[in-house]
Amino acid sequence: MKGKGFTLVELLVALLTLGILFLAASEVTTRFLQTRAQLDTKAGLQGKLRRIVEVFTQDLRSAAFGGIGSIPYPSGAQGISFVLIEGGAGYPVRPHDSGNNESFKRAAEAKIVALVANRDQLGIQDGDQVLLVNGAGQATVLSVTQVNPVGQNLWHVVHSGCGNTIDYTPNTLLFRARTLGFRFDPQAGTLFARYGTGGEVPVAFNLTNFQIDYVYEGSGTLKINPPVYAWKNPQGSPPVQTGGLVLRRLVLSLEAEGQGRGRPQRISYSSAVELPRTGSYDIQELLPCQ
């Protein structure tokens, strides 16, 4: 007995069923690939933001005595500047005349004690930046123009065009240092950094937001960005203390956007970082030199 073949109707039904199954499988595959692409995009964006935050917080944790400054950029909601120590222990500073007077503040040089034989061992060269800190928590950053030996382990560190700016107090120290600043350009979506006296360099691209919040604490009270400073239009640096509260930490928030198979994907990332405090030389006021 011969086998019976498919009729035309049965063949068409089979082909239709196969087509439906193929379309269903294709839809599932497409959705899977879209979901995978979106997840990959989000993971890539999150990794990018995490790396930016890690670099930022690592530098900030090294900020000299927790001081927030205004060089090279004003510190506020979308920019910040601080100082990194580059020479270990500071050099003791000798007073001018009686010490705490306008003579020291106006002088364009500081006399330091250093038990070294030459300038190479001193570690301070023309063009370097130095941080001058007194025992009252005042500090300023100075640009060195000349270093001269005076004798008896004394050296003149000259910074022409700018005075010492702060008062002399016992235990005033001078450190070899370098300023570091970050600023965000919202139009370009780019985060820039500037190290020392060098030029501005981009360090992150395609950001949709970069926000710094300043957290103050004291006596069981916590305030974020208290209304004592122009956070969105800064002209200098925020106060370390205000109304019995002390600036303790910063909260960094970033956003970035990317495309996952033609669909925009946005991710945000936030992290808090404690400001370093030593207890002995915590900077209360980081002044621009004048």
Backbone as CSV, one residue per row, in Angstrom:
resi,resn,N_x,N_y,N_z,CA_x,CA_y,CA_z,C_x,C_y,C_z
1,MET,0.862,-1.187,0.000,0.000,0.000,0.000,0.882,1.214,0.000
2,LYS,0.607,2.108,-0.986,1.407,3.311,-1.097,1.040,4.333,-0.015
3,GLY,2.108,5.080,0.501,1.854,6.139,1.495,1.118,7.291,0.875
4,LYS,0.307,7.928,1.702,-0.473,9.075,1.262,0.319,10.351,1.462
5,GLY,0.499,11.230,0.480,1.253,12.484,0.603,0.390,13.599,1.172
6,PHE,1.065,14.773,1.413,0.365,15.957,1.920,-0.477,16.577,0.819
7,THR,-1.636,17.009,1.193,-2.436,17.790,0.267,-1.924,19.212,0.248
8,LEU,-2.360,19.987,-0.712,-1.930,21.393,-0.821,-2.350,22.191,0.399
9,VAL,-3.556,21.921,0.884,-4.052,22.647,2.067,-3.195,22.329,3.283
10,GLU,-2.877,21.049,3.456,-2.052,20.654,4.597,-0.665,21.280,4.512
11,LEU,-0.117,21.345,3.313,1.204,21.947,3.125,1.175,23.428,3.462
12,LEU,0.133,24.111,3.027,0.008,25.541,3.337,-0.137,25.777,4.836
13,VAL,-0.940,24.929,5.483,-1.113,25.049,6.939,0.212,24.836,7.651
14,ALA,0.989,23.864,7.202,2.285,23.575,7.820,3.236,24.748,7.651
15,LEU,3.242,25.297,6.417,4.119,26.448,6.158,3.705,27.655,6.998
16,LEU,2.388,27.877,7.134,1.895,28.985,7.948,2.292,28.808,9.406
17,THR,2.120,27.574,9.904,2.513,27.295,11.296,4.006,27.530,11.509
18,LEU,4.809,27.065,10.541,6.259,27.255,10.642,6.616,28.737,10.623
19,GLY,5.896,29.498,9.773,6.154,30.938,9.705,5.826,31.630,11.010
20,ILE,4.704,31.238,11.617,4.314,31.827,12.904,5.355,31.515,13.971
21,LEU,5.805,30.246,14.012,6.825,29.870,14.987,8.128,30.643,14.760
22,PHE,8.480,30.829,13.466,9.700,31.568,13.142,9.587,33.023,13.594
23,LEU,8.430,33.651,13.326,8.229,35.034,13.733,8.268,35.185,15.254
24,ALA,7.643,34.221,15.951,7.642,34.260,17.414,9.064,34.144,17.959
25,ALA,9.821,33.201,17.376,11.202,33.020,17.819,12.038,34.259,17.505
26,SER,11.773,34.852,16.329,12.504,36.059,15.946,12.194,37.208,16.900
27,GLU,10.913,37.352,17.295,10.519,38.408,18.237,11.185,38.221,19.584
28,VAL,11.206,36.987,20.066,11.860,36.705,21.351,13.345,37.033,21.277
29,THR,13.977,36.634,20.169,15.416,36.906,19.997,15.683,38.404,19.953
30,THR,14.815,39.131,19.209,14.990,40.586,19.102,14.855,41.255,20.459
31,ARG,13.813,40.850,21.208,13.621,41.428,22.543,14.789,41.102,23.462
32,PHE,15.291,39.880,23.364,16.446,39.489,24.187,17.660,40.350,23.851
33,LEU,17.902,40.532,22.534,19.057,41.327,22.126,18.908,42.789,22.542
34,GLN,17.674,43.316,22.449,17.443,44.686,22.884,17.674,44.831,24.388
35,THR,17.135,43.891,25.144,17.317,43.934,26.594,18.783,43.796,26.963
36,ARG,19.480,42.884,26.278,20.910,42.684,26.542,21.707,43.952,26.204
37,ALA,21.366,44.578,25.071,22.058,45.795,24.671,21.825,46.917,25.674
38,GLN,20.588,47.021,26.164,20.270,48.054,27.148,21.016,47.813,28.459
39,LEU,21.050,46.535,28.879,21.774,46.201,30.105,23.269,46.457,29.954
40,ASP,23.814,46.104,28.779,25.235,46.349,28.517,25.536,47.847,28.528
41,THR,24.642,48.636,27.930,24.835,50.090,27.912,24.810,50.650,29.322
42,LYS,23.819,50.210,30.113,23.725,50.698,31.496,24.933,50.272,32.317
43,ALA,25.382,49.037,32.117,26.554,48.554,32.854,27.792,49.353,32.463
44,GLY,27.925,49.644,31.168,29.062,50.440,30.719,29.034,51.844,31.290
45,LEU,27.838,52.463,31.301,27.702,53.802,31.865,27.992,53.810,33.359
46,GLN,27.467,52.800,34.061,27.703,52.745,35.498,29.178,52.548,35.807
47,GLY,29.855,51.687,35.031,31.287,51.494,35.229,32.064,52.774,34.974
48,LYS,31.663,53.511,33.954,32.316,54.790,33.638,32.148,55.770,34.789
49,LEU,30.922,55.913,35.303,30.678,56.847,36.401,31.409,56.414,37.660
50,ARG,31.449,55.099,37.906,32.158,54.603,39.088,33.636,54.940,39.027
51,ARG,34.246,54.801,37.847,35.672,55.118,37.716,35.929,56.607,37.935
52,ILE,35.022,57.455,37.423,35.172,58.894,37.645,35.110,59.214,39.135
53,VAL,34.136,58.630,39.811,33.975,58.884,41.241,35.182,58.369,42.025
54,GLU,35.697,57.203,41.649,36.853,56.647,42.352,38.067,57.562,42.247
55,VAL,38.317,58.099,41.041,39.445,59.021,40.858,39.232,60.284,41.677
56,PHE,38.027,60.819,41.601,37.709,62.051,42.319,37.869,61.874,43.827
57,THR,37.283,60.807,44.366,37.323,60.614,45.812,38.737,60.276,46.300
58,GLN,39.509,59.556,45.487,40.882,59.253,45.877,41.698,60.534,46.004
59,ASP,41.537,61.436,45.044,42.239,62.719,45.126,41.750,63.534,46.312
60,LEU,40.441,63.564,46.523,39.884,64.371,47.599,40.324,63.858,48.973
61,ARG,40.442,62.547,49.117,40.893,62.002,50.396,42.339,62.388,50.693
62,SER,43.072,62.797,49.637,44.450,63.238,49.826,44.563,64.749,49.983
63,ALA,43.432,65.441,50.006,43.454,66.898,50.130,44.141,67.306,51.424
64,ALA,45.004,68.296,51.320,45.784,68.730,52.474,44.878,69.268,53.582
65,PHE,44.830,68.552,54.686,44.143,68.997,55.896,42.675,69.344,55.655
66,GLY,42.078,68.719,54.649,40.647,68.909,54.408,40.269,70.262,53.874
67,GLY,41.230,71.008,53.332,40.942,72.360,52.879,40.333,72.413,51.487
68,ILE,39.244,73.170,51.334,38.607,73.414,50.048,38.929,74.855,49.654
69,GLY,39.430,75.041,48.419,39.891,76.355,48.021,39.199,76.899,46.782
70,SER,39.827,77.903,46.186,39.255,78.569,45.006,40.242,78.642,43.852
71,ILE,41.368,77.943,43.952,42.377,77.922,42.891,42.632,76.466,42.495
72,PRO,42.443,76.126,41.210,42.251,76.997,40.047,40.805,77.391,39.762
73,TYR,39.822,76.733,40.425,38.416,77.030,40.163,37.706,77.365,41.463
74,PRO,36.684,78.236,41.411,35.839,78.420,42.592,35.159,77.107,42.950
75,SER,34.957,76.882,44.233,34.322,75.640,44.683,32.834,75.864,44.905
76,GLY,32.043,74.981,44.330,30.597,75.094,44.459,29.913,73.844,43.961
77,ALA,28.729,74.022,43.370,27.904,72.877,42.982,28.495,72.087,41.825
78,GLN,29.226,72.751,40.919,29.739,72.036,39.746,31.234,72.242,39.544
79,GLY,31.938,72.491,40.626,33.391,72.633,40.560,33.982,72.648,41.953
80,ILE,35.253,72.281,42.048,35.900,72.245,43.351,37.410,72.300,43.170
81,SER,38.088,72.901,44.145,39.552,72.960,44.148,40.063,72.607,45.538
82,PHE,41.216,71.945,45.571,41.866,71.641,46.836,43.360,71.512,46.599
83,VAL,44.095,71.133,47.623,45.558,71.117,47.558,46.062,69.737,47.947
84,LEU,47.037,69.239,47.194,47.684,67.967,47.500,49.103,68.232,47.992
85,ILE,49.478,67.590,49.102,50.842,67.705,49.630,51.765,66.821,48.795
86,GLU,52.914,67.343,48.419,53.843,66.594,47.576,55.235,66.458,48.185
87,GLY,55.403,66.839,49.428,56.757,66.803,49.969,56.885,66.239,51.361
88,GLY,55.898,65.501,51.839,55.993,64.943,53.182,55.815,66.009,54.250
89,ALA,56.637,65.939,55.300,56.535,66.872,56.418,56.860,68.284,55.968
90,GLY,56.204,69.264,56.589,56.429,70.650,56.238,57.682,71.222,56.885
91,TYR,58.163,72.323,56.325,59.324,73.022,56.874,58.861,74.087,57.861
92,PRO,59.477,74.166,59.051,59.128,75.230,60.003,59.446,76.600,59.408
93,VAL,58.569,77.555,59.665,58.720,78.912,59.149,59.142,79.838,60.290
94,ARG,60.110,80.708,59.999,60.569,81.699,60.971,59.747,82.983,60.812
95,PRO,59.503,83.676,61.928,58.717,84.920,61.859,59.535,86.085,61.315
96,HIS,58.842,87.129,60.896,59.455,88.409,60.562,59.349,89.294,61.796
97,ASP,60.421,89.823,62.250,60.402,90.719,63.415,59.705,90.042,64.585
98,SER,58.595,90.645,65.026,57.905,90.101,66.203,56.963,88.968,65.844
99,GLY,56.786,88.731,64.561,55.959,87.586,64.177,54.600,87.991,63.665
100,ASN,53.609,88.040,64.539,52.219,88.222,64.117,51.963,89.697,63.795
101,ASN,52.290,90.105,62.592,52.050,91.490,62.198,51.893,91.579,60.686
102,GLU,51.582,92.802,60.207,51.358,93.006,58.785,52.626,92.780,57.966
103,SER,53.800,92.910,58.605,55.050,92.696,57.884,55.105,91.291,57.305
104,PHE,54.726,90.310,58.088,54.749,88.925,57.616,53.695,88.705,56.531
105,LYS,52.505,89.252,56.714,51.426,89.037,55.746,51.753,89.648,54.389
106,ARG,52.443,90.794,54.389,52.744,91.476,53.131,54.014,90.958,52.459
107,ALA,54.865,90.282,53.208,56.161,89.858,52.668,55.983,88.867,51.522
108,ALA,56.810,89.029,50.478,56.754,88.138,49.317,57.781,87.027,49.428
109,GLU,58.120,86.659,50.643,59.018,85.525,50.874,58.781,84.974,52.265
110,ALA,59.087,83.693,52.425,59.001,83.030,53.726,60.351,82.417,54.049
111,LYS,60.777,82.561,55.281,62.062,82.015,55.721,61.799,80.690,56.437
112,ILE,62.396,79.622,55.896,62.139,78.299,56.452,63.423,77.679,57.001
113,VAL,63.250,76.729,57.893,64.360,75.963,58.463,64.410,74.616,57.754
114,ALA,65.568,74.290,57.164,65.708,73.022,56.444,67.133,72.515,56.601
115,LEU,67.275,71.322,57.145,68.604,70.731,57.372,69.045,69.992,56.113
116,VAL,69.298,70.760,55.062,69.722,70.188,53.787,70.949,70.938,53.293
117,ALA,71.693,70.290,52.371,72.936,70.885,51.873,72.731,71.718,50.614
118,ASN,71.650,71.437,49.831,71.455,72.158,48.581,69.978,72.187,48.209
119,ARG,69.695,72.902,47.115,68.307,73.066,46.690,67.679,71.758,46.243
120,ASP,68.458,70.880,45.655,67.905,69.594,45.225,67.374,68.806,46.414
121,GLN,68.121,68.846,47.511,67.662,68.149,48.718,66.460,68.859,49.355
122,LEU,66.393,70.165,49.162,65.253,70.919,49.699,63.952,70.479,49.021
123,GLY,64.039,70.240,47.712,62.865,69.756,46.993,61.908,70.833,46.541
124,ILE,62.285,72.098,46.686,61.448,73.205,46.229,62.194,73.944,45.134
125,GLN,61.593,74.026,43.965,62.226,74.644,42.811,61.400,75.824,42.316
126,ASP,62.043,76.660,41.505,61.324,77.765,40.884,60.158,77.210,40.073
127,GLY,58.993,77.829,40.227,57.804,77.372,39.512,56.935,76.411,40.303
128,ASP,57.451,75.876,41.407,56.656,74.983,42.249,55.582,75.773,42.997
129,GLN,54.593,75.037,43.480,53.613,75.612,44.390,53.912,75.139,45.804
130,VAL,53.662,76.021,46.780,53.835,75.651,48.179,52.590,76.059,48.957
131,LEU,52.342,75.337,50.027,51.208,75.613,50.914,51.752,76.141,52.233
132,LEU,51.316,77.334,52.615,51.705,77.946,53.880,50.534,77.826,54.839
133,VAL,50.749,77.194,55.995,49.684,76.934,56.962,50.133,77.413,58.334
134,ASN,49.264,78.179,59.025,49.616,78.592,60.386,48.840,77.780,61.418
135,GLY,49.159,78.008,62.676,48.549,77.229,63.749,47.095,77.557,63.998
136,ALA,46.582,78.619,63.374,45.183,79.004,63.541,44.285,78.401,62.469
137,GLY,44.867,77.597,61.576,44.066,76.967,60.537,43.920,77.789,59.282
138,GLN,44.670,78.887,59.192,44.672,79.670,57.955,45.738,79.118,57.011
139,ALA,45.455,79.168,55.714,46.404,78.647,54.744,46.284,79.423,53.443
140,THR,47.348,79.367,52.649,47.327,79.955,51.317,48.309,79.200,50.431
141,VAL,48.057,79.233,49.123,48.931,78.588,48.152,49.753,79.670,47.457
142,LEU,51.069,79.453,47.368,51.993,80.427,46.799,52.778,79.785,45.656
143,SER,53.064,80.573,44.639,53.862,80.109,43.507,55.297,80.594,43.671
144,VAL,56.230,79.664,43.741,57.633,79.982,44.023,58.301,80.588,42.788
145,THR,58.999,81.710,42.999,59.759,82.325,41.913,61.268,82.199,42.118
146,GLN,61.688,81.954,43.368,63.127,81.853,43.634,63.344,81.209,44.997
147,VAL,64.420,80.455,45.125,64.812,79.847,46.409,66.271,80.186,46.662
148,ASN,66.558,80.800,47.814,67.915,81.243,48.121,68.356,80.745,49.492
149,PRO,69.590,80.245,49.611,70.115,79.891,50.932,70.495,81.154,51.709
150,VAL,70.187,81.151,52.992,70.500,82.294,53.853,71.683,81.973,54.756
151,GLY,71.852,80.694,55.075,72.879,80.271,56.010,72.266,79.779,57.301
152,GLN,73.037,78.988,58.047,72.571,78.430,59.326,71.264,77.659,59.144
153,ASN,71.217,76.868,58.062,70.057,76.013,57.772,68.776,76.799,57.491
154,LEU,68.926,78.041,57.060,67.770,78.865,56.712,67.739,79.096,55.202
155,TRP,66.502,79.123,54.663,66.303,79.341,53.230,65.189,80.355,53.035
156,HIS,65.356,81.221,52.049,64.298,82.134,51.628,63.535,81.511,50.465
157,VAL,62.243,81.337,50.637,61.373,80.882,49.553,60.607,82.108,49.065
158,VAL,60.974,82.586,47.881,60.425,83.834,47.352,59.240,83.539,46.439
159,HIS,58.199,84.352,46.560,57.006,84.220,45.696,56.590,85.629,45.278
160,SER,57.306,86.186,44.349,57.123,87.575,43.924,55.702,87.836,43.435
161,GLY,55.205,89.020,43.754,53.890,89.424,43.291,52.761,89.012,44.201
162,CYS,53.065,88.326,45.265,52.024,87.858,46.178,52.600,87.769,47.585
163,GLY,51.872,88.290,48.566,52.343,88.246,49.942,52.058,86.910,50.610
164,ASN,52.601,86.758,51.818,52.324,85.537,52.587,50.843,85.403,52.934
165,THR,50.133,86.534,52.967,48.668,86.578,53.063,48.130,86.261,54.451
166,ILE,48.676,85.264,55.133,48.162,84.867,56.440,49.107,85.347,57.547
167,ASP,48.594,85.406,58.768,49.403,85.791,59.924,50.399,84.691,60.274
168,TYR,51.488,85.113,60.859,52.414,84.133,61.434,51.905,83.740,62.815
169,THR,51.969,82.462,63.124,51.708,81.951,64.469,52.771,80.906,64.778
170,PRO,52.974,80.573,66.032,53.848,79.440,66.325,53.379,78.203,65.558
171,ASN,54.333,77.398,65.124,54.050,76.167,64.373,53.542,76.427,62.956
172,THR,53.864,77.583,62.395,53.561,77.810,60.992,54.494,76.946,60.140
173,LEU,53.926,76.258,59.138,54.694,75.337,58.305,54.508,75.659,56.823
174,LEU,55.511,75.273,56.043,55.448,75.420,54.593,55.660,74.052,53.952
175,PHE,54.749,73.677,53.040,54.785,72.371,52.374,54.924,72.564,50.863
176,ARG,55.689,71.686,50.239,55.637,71.625,48.776,54.319,70.965,48.402
177,ALA,53.582,71.611,47.512,52.216,71.167,47.246,51.841,71.414,45.791
178,ARG,50.620,71.020,45.468,50.094,71.244,44.123,48.585,71.376,44.213
179,THR,48.045,72.386,43.562,46.595,72.538,43.529,45.993,71.563,42.517
180,LEU,44.750,71.194,42.771,44.002,70.322,41.865,42.560,70.796,41.852
181,GLY,42.032,71.012,40.671,40.650,71.456,40.558,39.891,70.694,39.495
182,PHE,38.580,70.563,39.717,37.666,69.971,38.746,36.542,70.966,38.462
183,ARG,36.132,71.033,37.206,34.950,71.841,36.867,34.166,71.131,35.766
184,PHE,32.849,71.300,35.833,31.969,70.658,34.853,31.407,71.699,33.903
185,ASP,31.490,71.409,32.612,30.894,72.253,31.575,29.596,71.579,31.128
186,PRO,28.426,72.065,31.576,27.172,71.380,31.245,26.828,71.435,29.763
187,GLN,27.273,72.485,29.055,26.970,72.563,27.627,27.728,71.491,26.846
188,ALA,28.977,71.290,27.198,29.782,70.277,26.507,29.611,68.895,27.120
189,GLY,29.060,68.819,28.340,28.949,67.530,29.018,30.303,66.958,29.397
190,THR,31.269,67.840,29.657,32.644,67.412,29.894,33.117,67.858,31.274
191,LEU,33.814,66.952,31.959,34.444,67.267,33.233,35.918,67.549,32.977
192,PHE,36.376,68.712,33.437,37.764,69.118,33.239,38.524,69.089,34.556
193,ALA,39.835,68.890,34.469,40.710,68.948,35.640,41.899,69.835,35.310
194,ARG,42.446,70.433,36.344,43.656,71.239,36.172,44.574,70.962,37.350
195,TYR,45.788,70.493,37.044,46.770,70.122,38.047,47.836,71.212,38.138
196,GLY,48.033,71.740,39.352,49.086,72.723,39.566,48.954,73.903,38.630
197,THR,50.073,74.284,38.041,50.088,75.416,37.123,49.910,74.979,35.669
198,GLY,49.584,73.708,35.456,49.397,73.199,34.104,48.082,73.642,33.496
199,GLY,47.876,73.253,32.256,46.656,73.608,31.554,45.491,72.706,31.906
200,GLU,44.326,73.112,31.460,43.104,72.358,31.707,43.032,71.150,30.776
201,VAL,42.640,69.982,31.335,42.533,68.770,30.524,41.176,68.110,30.774
202,PRO,40.528,67.578,29.732,39.268,66.861,29.936,39.531,65.482,30.538
203,VAL,38.710,65.097,31.503,38.888,63.793,32.153,37.655,62.900,32.021
204,ALA,36.525,63.456,31.587,35.320,62.649,31.377,34.422,63.359,30.370
205,PHE,33.781,62.557,29.507,32.952,63.110,28.437,31.524,62.571,28.542
206,ASN,30.619,63.221,27.826,29.237,62.764,27.657,28.509,62.579,28.989
207,LEU,28.727,63.509,29.903,27.982,63.519,31.157,26.774,64.439,31.006
208,THR,25.644,64.032,31.567,24.465,64.891,31.534,24.313,65.695,32.813
209,ASN,25.027,65.312,33.869,24.985,66.093,35.105,26.188,65.747,35.979
210,PHE,26.648,66.754,36.707,27.730,66.588,37.679,27.401,67.536,38.822
211,GLN,27.181,66.987,39.996,26.698,67.792,41.126,27.484,67.453,42.384
212,ILE,27.934,68.495,43.092,28.605,68.316,44.381,27.732,68.940,45.462
213,ASP,27.381,68.163,46.474,26.644,68.669,47.634,27.574,68.683,48.842
214,TYR,27.464,69.732,49.636,28.341,69.940,50.781,27.546,69.701,52.057
215,VAL,28.001,68.741,52.860,27.252,68.290,54.034,27.901,68.845,55.301
216,TYR,27.108,69.589,56.072,27.557,70.174,57.332,26.865,69.446,58.497
217,GLU,27.624,69.213,59.558,27.078,68.520,60.726,27.517,69.203,62.007
218,GLY,26.725,68.964,63.067,27.082,69.472,64.389,25.921,69.407,65.341
219,SER,26.170,68.906,66.562,25.163,68.838,67.627,23.880,68.157,67.164
220,GLY,24.049,67.050,66.464,22.891,66.289,66.021,22.146,66.900,64.855
221,THR,22.700,67.939,64.248,22.059,68.619,63.119,22.844,68.373,61.844
222,LEU,22.134,68.182,60.756,22.762,67.977,59.453,22.097,68.900,58.442
223,LYS,22.926,69.633,57.704,22.419,70.497,56.642,23.248,70.295,55.381
224,ILE,22.546,70.302,54.258,23.207,70.163,52.959,23.111,71.494,52.217
225,ASN,24.254,72.004,51.799,24.311,73.282,51.086,23.529,74.377,51.823
226,PRO,23.894,74.687,53.071,23.169,75.747,53.791,23.247,77.073,53.047
227,PRO,22.228,77.923,53.195,22.148,79.158,52.393,23.066,80.274,52.899
228,VAL,24.345,79.957,53.036,25.312,80.965,53.473,26.363,81.202,52.391
229,TYR,26.153,80.580,51.224,27.157,80.627,50.160,26.444,80.437,48.826
230,ALA,26.995,81.072,47.781,26.397,80.962,46.440,26.869,79.685,45.771
231,TRP,26.232,78.566,46.081,26.685,77.253,45.615,26.638,77.145,44.093
232,LYS,25.614,77.716,43.456,25.472,77.582,42.000,26.232,78.648,41.227
233,ASN,26.658,79.694,41.912,27.445,80.742,41.265,28.594,81.136,42.183
234,PRO,29.494,80.207,42.459,30.540,80.454,43.462,31.570,81.475,42.997
235,GLN,32.080,82.219,43.963,33.132,83.188,43.689,34.407,82.880,44.464
236,GLY,34.365,81.914,45.351,35.532,81.587,46.167,35.460,80.156,46.649
237,SER,35.420,80.000,47.967,35.304,78.661,48.558,34.315,78.724,49.709
238,PRO,33.596,77.640,49.979,32.578,77.646,51.031,33.208,77.690,52.413
239,PRO,32.463,78.178,53.399,33.004,78.215,54.766,33.152,76.812,55.340
240,VAL,34.175,76.632,56.169,34.364,75.353,56.848,33.376,75.214,57.999
241,GLN,33.078,76.321,58.656,32.136,76.320,59.760,31.091,77.407,59.546
242,THR,29.864,77.115,59.922,28.795,78.095,59.853,27.676,77.710,60.806
243,GLY,27.270,78.649,61.641,26.159,78.419,62.559,26.356,77.227,63.467
244,GLY,27.583,76.983,63.908,27.862,75.848,64.770,28.001,74.527,64.050
245,LEU,27.911,74.537,62.736,28.053,73.324,61.933,29.401,73.326,61.230
246,VAL,29.938,72.122,60.974,31.245,71.964,60.345,31.085,71.155,59.059
247,LEU,31.771,71.599,58.008,31.761,70.851,56.741,32.478,69.518,56.930
248,ARG,31.742,68.415,56.804,32.286,67.086,57.097,32.514,66.230,55.853
249,ARG,31.630,66.325,54.888,31.745,65.432,53.730,31.128,66.082,52.502
250,LEU,31.444,65.479,51.368,30.869,65.883,50.096,30.112,64.697,49.513
251,VAL,29.033,64.986,48.800,28.289,63.956,48.076,28.380,64.292,46.588
252,LEU,28.945,63.366,45.843,29.138,63.544,44.405,28.080,62.748,43.655
253,SER,27.348,63.425,42.754,26.307,62.769,41.957,26.572,63.029,40.481
254,LEU,26.555,61.951,39.692,26.801,62.052,38.253,25.700,61.352,37.482
255,GLU,25.458,61.828,36.270,24.538,61.178,35.346,25.177,61.112,33.967
256,ALA,24.875,60.035,33.253,25.365,59.894,31.877,24.283,59.214,31.047
257,GLU,24.334,59.447,29.748,23.339,58.876,28.842,24.029,58.198,27.667
258,GLY,23.501,57.056,27.261,24.034,56.340,26.110,22.914,55.718,25.313
259,GLN,23.260,55.096,24.195,22.275,54.478,23.318,22.396,52.958,23.377
260,GLY,21.277,52.287,23.634,21.217,50.829,23.602,20.277,50.365,22.512
261,ARG,20.813,49.958,21.336,20.024,49.575,20.158,19.016,50.671,19.795
262,GLY,19.521,51.927,19.770,18.698,53.044,19.329,17.851,53.679,20.400
263,ARG,17.867,53.140,21.614,17.062,53.695,22.693,17.966,54.372,23.724
264,PRO,17.614,55.603,24.127,18.459,56.298,25.115,18.385,55.615,26.478
265,GLN,19.536,55.453,27.084,19.634,54.842,28.406,20.357,55.817,29.331
266,ARG,19.743,56.137,30.455,20.332,57.079,31.401,20.603,56.373,32.721
267,ILE,21.763,56.655,33.276,22.164,56.043,34.548,22.739,57.119,35.454
268,SER,22.512,57.004,36.742,23.059,57.947,37.720,23.868,57.181,38.755
269,TYR,24.802,57.895,39.384,25.678,57.263,40.369,26.057,58.314,41.411
270,SER,25.998,57.958,42.674,26.319,58.888,43.759,27.257,58.233,44.759
271,SER,28.079,59.066,45.397,29.003,58.567,46.417,29.343,59.705,47.370
272,ALA,29.501,59.372,48.641,29.889,60.355,49.662,31.343,60.127,50.046
273,VAL,32.048,61.211,50.316,33.450,61.116,50.727,33.685,62.056,51.902
274,GLU,34.319,61.503,52.937,34.644,62.295,54.119,35.847,63.188,53.822
275,LEU,35.797,64.409,54.308,36.945,65.293,54.174,38.010,64.887,55.185
276,PRO,39.260,64.770,54.757,40.324,64.344,55.682,40.579,65.398,56.749
277,ARG,40.623,64.957,57.993,40.908,65.847,59.110,42.004,65.225,59.960
278,THR,42.984,66.046,60.363,44.089,65.544,61.180,43.949,65.932,62.646
279,GLY,43.175,67.005,62.903,43.013,67.458,64.275,44.038,68.491,64.698
280,SER,45.203,68.531,64.038,46.247,69.480,64.436,46.387,70.630,63.438
281,TYR,46.325,70.308,62.134,46.474,71.348,61.126,45.284,71.384,60.172
282,ASP,44.081,71.146,60.680,42.909,71.223,59.826,42.743,72.650,59.309
283,ILE,42.602,72.774,58.007,42.461,74.097,57.409,41.049,74.614,57.625
284,GLN,40.963,75.767,58.264,39.683,76.422,58.485,39.391,77.456,57.400
285,GLU,40.467,77.953,56.773,40.314,79.010,55.784,41.466,78.928,54.791
286,LEU,41.153,78.579,53.543,42.167,78.513,52.488,42.023,79.757,51.625
287,LEU,42.914,80.720,51.834,42.786,82.045,51.230,43.581,82.145,49.933
288,PRO,43.066,82.868,48.933,43.893,83.171,47.762,44.976,84.156,48.156
289,CYS,46.166,83.985,47.631,47.260,84.865,48.017,47.007,86.279,47.498
290,GLN,47.510,87.261,48.261,47.310,88.657,47.878,48.457,89.515,48.407
